[in-house]
Amino acid sequence: MPALPRRILIAACLSGAAALASSAPLHAQAAEFSCGAASAHGPQLTAASRFGAGKEGRYGFDLVDAPTSFAGGVCSSAKPFFFSVGLPDGNYEVTLKLGGAAPSVTTVRAESRRLMVDRLATAAGATKTETFVVNVRTAAIDGAPPQAATVKLKTREIGALDWDNKLTLEFNGDNPSVRSIAIKPVKDVPTLYLAGDSTVVDQDKEPWAAWGQMLPAFFGPGLAISNQAESGETIRSFQGERRFDKIFSTIRKGDYLAIQFAHNDQKAGAGEVPAHGMYKELVLKYVALARAKGATPILVTSMNRRVFDPQGKIVQTLGDYPAVMREIAAEQKVALIDLNELSKTLFEAMGPEGTLKAFVHFPANSFPGQTTELKDDTHFNAYGGYELARAIVQNIRDQQLPLAPYLRKNIPPFDPAKPDDVAAFKLPVSPMVSLDTPYGR
């Protein structure tokens, strides 16, 4: 993975966000932002269009420099650029017209590095349209008592892109180029909520990644994904910090709730959540609550850690938690994605050396300010998170789960026993990195 630019991006420090949060949202209906001439549907974007600046500051380029070119009605640059719009909680359909005068390969991420458009190539002069749905949320909990009406965010989450009062898009790749950005609120699409830990979360900084933030790229605009997982969580702390309350304040009939916990629940000490005790009780509780809301629960067993025996086989380090999740799924007739088993196949196919390319293993100075070697056998880089997401998507199709009709039609089949060649994996590195946040989780 190439070294990142020397620019330091601190996701929690969003210029002007606090002042803008209390003002009315820019758009109650649809709006289109054009890199060409302004229209009746929205304004023209220029290098001076900056989020948080001036009276037009409810939309604009954000976090880094604006695109370097606006020629021919196209915003393009040799470097990544960001665009933000101040918006309240909800689901928003985003339609992008991508491409420009020169060839380009554009990757689009939303919020905290959620992959929405995966390396879309356009020839010189060509235009391709991509549509997807982005879930925007804040810590406020609808219907909660005023004295406890917010999620208890960790310090690192306060002001982060997944929890602020705006929708942010990252345009990245080889000459990333966009002609227009159309955004409108949507209420008639189901939402897949993700509840889990750091192996699921929208990891906001390179080089970490998780399967939850890769999943949106595989789904079309008929489904929204609200990844509310967070690093360090057990199922008990997820409840105690009111993260489940946040989900259940908006979940509705026809939605989905995927639950994956284990990595932190098993840690010995005061925070341990016994597999056959509180862990099972809380999984059962939230399965029942989802069904009571008319939503469909989906259970996910936790993926394995990078621990091999001398014969190159994965060592099961997660105790009884995967077995308990399978047991609940069978007893309650709940859909199960057995990522524990899928990851065993995937990691053994990669082998002890190959998995070094999927987990966060990097020599010192691979990234700005990273002066020590990274050796993490639990968390993934972009390649590892992407491969896990592909295994999940294929399993959804294989089981013909209710989520399957929402998948994009052109997704090639995937066999976890035959992972993608890491040498051919070219997902561009996001510039989201901060020296103020220690490496590691």
VENCORFEN-V215580 format. One record per residue. N is the residue number from 0. RES is the residue in one small letter. PHI is phi in degrees with one decimal (NA if undefined). PSI is psi in radians with two decimals (* if undefined). NEAR is the number of other ideal C-beta (glycine too) atoms within 12 Angstrom. Layout:
BEGIN
N_RES_PHI_PSI_NEAR, N_RES_PHI_PSI_NEAR
END
This chain:
BEGIN
0_m_NA_2.24_30, 1_p_-69.2_2.75_16, 2_a_-66.4_2.56_20, 3_l_-79.1_2.80_29, 4_p_-60.2_2.81_22, 5_r_-76.6_-0.11_12, 6_r_-63.5_2.36_22, 7_i_-103.5_2.11_21, 8_l_-109.4_2.14_35, 9_i_-107.2_1.80_24, 10_a_-61.5_-0.53_38, 11_a_-74.5_-0.32_28, 12_c_-99.8_1.47_22, 13_l_-99.2_1.85_32, 14_s_-55.1_2.15_26, 15_g_80.5_-0.06_28, 16_a_-64.6_-0.71_30, 17_a_-63.8_-0.73_18, 18_a_-67.5_-0.60_16, 19_l_-79.0_-0.39_32, 20_a_-61.6_-0.56_24, 21_s_-85.8_-0.18_14, 22_s_-84.1_2.86_19, 23_a_-66.0_2.58_13, 24_p_-63.4_2.58_26, 25_l_-64.5_-0.70_30, 26_h_-126.0_2.14_29, 27_a_-90.1_-0.42_14, 28_q_-124.1_-2.71_17, 29_a_-78.2_2.65_22, 30_a_-149.0_2.62_32, 31_e_-125.6_2.26_31, 32_f_-105.0_2.14_40, 33_s_-113.4_2.45_28, 34_c_-84.0_-0.07_41, 35_g_-102.6_-2.47_25, 36_a_-72.5_2.59_19, 37_a_-63.6_2.69_19, 38_s_-134.8_3.13_18, 39_a_-64.8_-0.33_10, 40_h_-92.6_-0.13_20, 41_g_165.2_3.07_28, 42_p_-84.5_2.90_27, 43_q_-86.5_2.45_25, 44_l_-94.2_2.39_40, 45_t_-133.7_3.08_23, 46_a_-62.0_-0.38_20, 47_a_-85.1_-0.09_17, 48_s_-77.8_1.71_33, 49_r_-121.7_2.30_28, 50_f_-65.0_2.28_39, 51_g_87.3_0.05_32, 52_a_-115.9_2.15_22, 53_g_70.9_-3.03_14, 54_k_-70.5_-0.30_13, 55_e_-95.0_0.27_25, 56_g_-73.7_0.10_26, 57_r_-80.0_-0.03_35, 58_y_-151.1_2.79_38, 59_g_143.1_3.11_38, 60_f_-69.7_2.58_39, 61_d_-144.0_2.72_41, 62_l_72.0_-0.79_39, 63_v_-132.0_-3.01_31, 64_d_-62.6_2.65_21, 65_a_-67.4_2.89_29, 66_p_-53.4_2.65_36, 67_t_-87.1_-0.25_20, 68_s_-133.8_2.40_27, 69_f_-126.5_0.41_28, 70_a_-71.7_2.50_18, 71_g_61.7_0.49_19, 72_g_72.6_0.44_26, 73_v_-128.7_2.29_34, 74_c_-91.5_2.08_43, 75_s_-146.2_2.84_37, 76_s_-163.8_2.74_34, 77_a_-81.1_-0.17_20, 78_k_-122.2_2.82_28, 79_p_-62.9_2.64_39, 80_f_-142.3_2.78_43, 81_f_-122.9_2.59_46, 82_f_-133.6_2.32_38, 83_s_-128.3_2.61_43, 84_v_-133.6_2.27_44, 85_g_-70.5_2.09_36, 86_l_-146.2_2.61_38, 87_p_-81.5_3.11_29, 88_d_-52.8_2.49_32, 89_g_149.9_3.13_28, 90_n_-102.1_2.40_36, 91_y_-131.6_2.23_43, 92_e_-82.5_2.18_35, 93_v_-112.6_2.21_44, 94_t_-118.4_2.11_32, 95_l_-112.5_2.37_38, 96_k_-102.9_1.93_31, 97_l_-108.1_2.63_40, 98_g_118.6_2.86_36, 99_g_-160.9_-2.83_36, 100_a_-66.9_-0.57_23, 101_a_-103.2_2.74_23, 102_p_-59.0_2.61_21, 103_s_-150.2_2.72_38, 104_v_-128.4_1.93_28, 105_t_-112.6_2.22_42, 106_t_-109.4_2.36_38, 107_v_-120.3_2.23_44, 108_r_-116.1_2.73_46, 109_a_-124.0_2.61_46, 110_e_51.6_-2.29_46, 111_s_-84.8_1.21_47, 112_r_64.4_0.60_45, 113_r_-76.2_2.20_48, 114_l_-77.5_2.08_42, 115_m_-112.3_-0.72_44, 116_v_-127.4_2.13_43, 117_d_-101.5_1.69_34, 118_r_50.8_1.11_27, 119_l_-84.1_2.07_34, 120_a_-92.1_2.37_22, 121_t_-130.5_2.38_32, 122_a_-74.9_2.90_18, 123_a_-57.1_2.23_17, 124_g_82.5_-0.09_17, 125_a_-90.1_2.78_21, 126_t_-133.2_2.34_26, 127_k_-125.8_2.48_24, 128_t_-105.4_2.27_21, 129_e_-123.6_2.35_35, 130_t_-127.6_2.37_28, 131_f_-153.7_2.97_41, 132_v_-116.1_2.31_36, 133_v_-112.9_2.28_49, 134_n_-90.4_2.23_46, 135_v_-112.2_2.36_40, 136_r_-144.4_2.75_41, 137_t_-123.7_3.11_36, 138_a_-77.8_-0.19_31, 139_a_-64.9_2.45_25, 140_i_-111.6_2.01_28, 141_d_-63.6_2.32_24, 142_g_80.8_0.00_14, 143_a_-83.4_2.71_20, 144_p_-56.5_2.46_12, 145_p_-54.4_-0.60_10, 146_q_-73.7_-0.20_8, 147_a_-142.8_0.77_17, 148_a_-93.1_0.42_18, 149_t_-140.4_2.72_24, 150_v_-67.1_2.46_34, 151_k_-82.6_1.59_25, 152_l_-75.9_2.58_26, 153_k_-73.4_2.77_25, 154_t_-54.2_-0.72_13, 155_r_-69.1_-0.30_28, 156_e_-86.4_-0.38_32, 157_i_-65.8_2.09_23, 158_g_82.5_-0.05_28, 159_a_-66.6_2.78_37, 160_l_-62.5_-0.45_43, 161_d_-76.9_-0.21_47, 162_w_-127.2_0.19_39, 163_d_-93.9_-3.00_40, 164_n_-100.4_0.73_37, 165_k_-156.3_2.84_45, 166_l_-104.3_2.16_47, 167_t_-119.7_2.34_48, 168_l_-117.1_2.41_48, 169_e_-110.1_2.19_43, 170_f_-106.6_2.15_50, 171_n_-143.7_2.92_44, 172_g_123.6_-2.62_35, 173_d_-97.7_1.80_25, 174_n_55.9_0.96_33, 175_p_-55.3_2.30_42, 176_s_-139.9_2.32_45, 177_v_-137.3_2.40_48, 178_r_-94.4_-0.69_39, 179_s_-156.4_2.74_34, 180_i_-130.6_1.97_47, 181_a_-109.0_2.34_30, 182_i_-133.7_2.31_41, 183_k_-145.6_2.53_29, 184_p_-70.2_2.50_29, 185_v_-131.5_2.40_26, 186_k_-119.2_-0.12_17, 187_d_-104.4_0.28_16, 188_v_-108.0_2.46_30, 189_p_-68.9_2.76_32, 190_t_-120.7_2.33_42, 191_l_-97.1_1.96_45, 192_y_-92.3_2.40_43, 193_l_-112.9_2.16_45, 194_a_-117.1_2.13_44, 195_g_-177.6_-2.77_48, 196_d_-116.0_-2.72_42, 197_s_-68.3_-0.27_38, 198_t_-83.8_-0.11_50, 199_v_-114.9_-0.57_46, 200_v_-56.0_2.75_46, 201_d_-71.6_1.61_46, 202_q_-64.7_2.12_45, 203_d_-87.1_-0.14_41, 204_k_-136.2_2.49_43, 205_e_-65.4_2.63_42, 206_p_-95.4_0.25_40, 207_w_-78.5_2.65_40, 208_a_-156.0_2.81_44, 209_a_-141.1_2.85_47, 210_w_-66.9_-0.53_50, 211_g_-62.5_-0.61_47, 212_q_-81.6_-0.24_46, 213_m_-88.0_-0.39_41, 214_l_-60.5_-0.68_48, 215_p_-57.2_-0.53_43, 216_a_-63.6_-0.35_35, 217_f_-93.8_-0.09_39, 218_f_-113.1_2.53_38, 219_g_-82.7_-3.03_26, 220_p_-75.4_0.09_30, 221_g_-84.4_-0.03_25, 222_l_-142.3_2.40_35, 223_a_-101.5_2.57_42, 224_i_-120.1_2.13_48, 225_s_-110.7_1.69_45, 226_n_-86.8_1.75_45, 227_q_-105.4_0.26_47, 228_a_-63.5_2.77_45, 229_e_-149.5_2.55_43, 230_s_-61.9_2.49_34, 231_g_81.9_0.07_29, 232_e_-85.3_2.48_39, 233_t_-102.5_2.94_38, 234_i_-65.4_-0.52_45, 235_r_-71.1_-0.78_29, 236_s_-68.5_-0.54_31, 237_f_-61.8_-0.65_40, 238_q_-71.5_-0.83_30, 239_g_-63.4_-0.55_19, 240_e_-85.8_0.13_27, 241_r_67.8_0.44_28, 242_r_-73.0_-0.66_42, 243_f_-65.5_-0.65_38, 244_d_-60.3_-0.70_29, 245_k_-61.4_-0.82_36, 246_i_-60.5_-0.81_40, 247_f_-78.2_-0.12_33, 248_s_-77.5_-0.31_28, 249_t_-125.5_-0.29_32, 250_i_-63.6_2.55_35, 251_r_-146.0_3.08_26, 252_k_-57.1_2.33_14, 253_g_93.1_-0.14_23, 254_d_-84.6_3.12_33, 255_y_-134.4_2.57_41, 256_l_-130.4_1.97_45, 257_a_-99.4_2.29_45, 258_i_-122.3_2.19_52, 259_q_-141.0_1.94_49, 260_f_-138.0_2.76_47, 261_a_164.9_-0.74_44, 262_h_-57.6_-0.68_38, 263_n_-95.3_-0.48_34, 264_d_-59.6_-0.56_40, 265_q_-83.9_-0.11_29, 266_k_-68.0_2.23_24, 267_a_-65.2_2.59_11, 268_g_122.9_-2.89_10, 269_a_-64.5_-0.44_9, 270_g_-88.8_-0.05_19, 271_e_-63.8_2.43_21, 272_v_-117.2_1.77_35, 273_p_-57.2_2.38_23, 274_a_-60.7_-0.75_30, 275_h_-91.0_0.11_20, 276_g_-116.6_-1.94_18, 277_m_-61.3_-0.60_24, 278_y_-57.0_-0.92_37, 279_k_-64.5_-0.70_32, 280_e_-59.8_-0.76_20, 281_l_-74.2_-0.64_31, 282_v_-60.1_-0.80_47, 283_l_-60.9_-0.70_27, 284_k_-59.1_-0.82_25, 285_y_-81.2_-0.40_39, 286_v_-63.2_-0.81_33, 287_a_-65.1_-0.74_19, 288_l_-65.3_-0.68_25, 289_a_-62.3_-0.79_35, 290_r_-64.1_-0.65_23, 291_a_-63.4_-0.51_16, 292_k_-83.5_-0.08_25, 293_g_83.8_0.23_17, 294_a_-96.0_2.82_32, 295_t_-103.0_2.05_29, 296_p_-79.7_2.55_39, 297_i_-134.2_2.18_40, 298_l_-98.8_2.46_43, 299_v_-127.3_2.13_48, 300_t_-75.0_2.55_40, 301_s_-72.1_2.47_47, 302_m_-68.5_2.78_50, 303_n_-73.0_2.77_40, 304_r_-83.5_2.94_29, 305_r_-84.7_1.31_34, 306_v_-130.0_2.05_23, 307_f_-114.6_2.63_25, 308_d_-88.7_3.07_13, 309_p_-60.7_-0.37_8, 310_q_-89.7_0.08_10, 311_g_81.0_0.33_18, 312_k_-100.8_2.53_17, 313_i_-66.5_2.37_29, 314_v_-92.9_2.22_20, 315_q_-72.7_2.00_25, 316_t_-111.8_0.08_26, 317_l_-102.4_0.31_36, 318_g_57.4_-2.41_26, 319_d_-89.9_-0.01_25, 320_y_-62.1_-0.81_42, 321_p_-60.6_-0.70_36, 322_a_-65.2_-0.67_24, 323_v_-65.7_-0.70_35, 324_m_-64.5_-0.71_44, 325_r_-64.0_-0.69_29, 326_e_-62.1_-0.79_22, 327_i_-62.5_-0.77_36, 328_a_-58.7_-0.73_27, 329_a_-69.5_-0.76_15, 330_e_-65.4_-0.73_16, 331_q_-95.1_-0.03_25, 332_k_54.9_0.89_13, 333_v_-105.4_2.49_31, 334_a_-59.1_2.42_33, 335_l_-127.0_2.23_35, 336_i_-105.0_1.89_44, 337_d_-86.6_1.31_31, 338_l_-68.0_-0.44_45, 339_n_-59.8_-0.80_39, 340_e_-73.3_-0.71_29, 341_l_-62.2_-0.73_38, 342_s_-69.5_-0.57_46, 343_k_-59.4_-0.82_34, 344_t_-62.1_-0.79_27, 345_l_-63.0_-0.87_41, 346_f_-69.5_-0.64_41, 347_e_-68.0_-0.55_27, 348_a_-67.7_-0.64_27, 349_m_-72.3_-0.65_34, 350_g_84.1_2.93_21, 351_p_-56.9_-0.67_24, 352_e_-78.2_-0.74_15, 353_g_-63.4_-0.60_25, 354_t_-69.3_-0.31_36, 355_l_-60.0_-0.45_26, 356_k_-84.6_-0.16_30, 357_a_-105.2_-0.46_42, 358_f_-97.3_3.03_40, 359_v_-81.9_1.46_38, 360_h_-125.6_1.91_28, 361_f_-142.6_2.46_29, 362_p_-67.7_2.85_17, 363_a_-56.0_2.55_16, 364_n_70.4_0.37_15, 365_s_-73.3_-0.43_24, 366_f_-133.6_2.70_34, 367_p_-56.1_2.25_26, 368_g_78.4_-0.02_22, 369_q_-90.7_1.61_26, 370_t_-91.7_-0.14_15, 371_t_-121.0_2.76_16, 372_e_-65.7_2.49_17, 373_l_-99.7_2.14_29, 374_k_-137.0_1.60_17, 375_d_-125.0_1.97_28, 376_d_-98.6_0.25_26, 377_t_-114.8_-0.66_35, 378_h_-104.5_2.77_37, 379_f_-113.2_2.73_44, 380_n_-91.3_-3.02_36, 381_a_-60.2_-0.72_42, 382_y_-61.8_-0.82_36, 383_g_-63.9_-0.78_45, 384_g_-62.8_-0.66_42, 385_y_-66.6_-0.76_38, 386_e_-65.3_-0.67_43, 387_l_-64.9_-0.72_48, 388_a_-61.8_-0.70_47, 389_r_-63.1_-0.68_37, 390_a_-64.3_-0.71_43, 391_i_-64.7_-0.80_49, 392_v_-60.0_-0.78_34, 393_q_-63.7_-0.66_31, 394_n_-67.4_-0.63_36, 395_i_-60.1_-0.74_35, 396_r_-69.6_-0.76_25, 397_d_-60.8_-0.68_20, 398_q_-86.0_-0.13_19, 399_q_53.5_0.83_13, 400_l_-66.9_2.79_27, 401_p_-57.6_-0.35_23, 402_l_-74.1_-0.36_33, 403_a_-55.6_-0.71_27, 404_p_-63.4_-0.31_16, 405_y_-87.6_-0.15_31, 406_l_-68.6_2.60_34, 407_r_-63.8_2.58_25, 408_k_-78.9_-0.36_13, 409_n_-98.6_0.32_11, 410_i_-76.1_2.13_22, 411_p_-69.4_2.70_16, 412_p_-63.9_2.74_16, 413_f_-137.3_2.28_28, 414_d_-112.7_1.98_18, 415_p_-57.1_-0.39_32, 416_a_-77.0_-0.14_19, 417_k_-133.7_1.26_18, 418_p_-62.7_2.77_32, 419_d_-62.2_2.60_29, 420_d_-68.2_2.06_14, 421_v_-61.8_-0.50_25, 422_a_-66.4_-0.41_11, 423_a_-95.9_0.01_12, 424_f_-85.6_1.95_25, 425_k_-122.7_0.53_22, 426_l_-61.0_2.17_36, 427_p_-65.2_2.55_35, 428_v_-74.5_2.26_33, 429_s_-72.4_2.56_47, 430_p_-79.8_0.10_35, 431_m_-76.2_1.71_43, 432_v_-152.3_2.56_34, 433_s_-139.9_2.35_28, 434_l_-76.4_-0.27_18, 435_d_-79.7_-0.22_17, 436_t_-107.0_2.06_29, 437_p_-59.3_2.47_14, 438_y_-68.4_2.42_28, 439_g_113.0_2.83_20, 440_r_-131.6_*_29
END
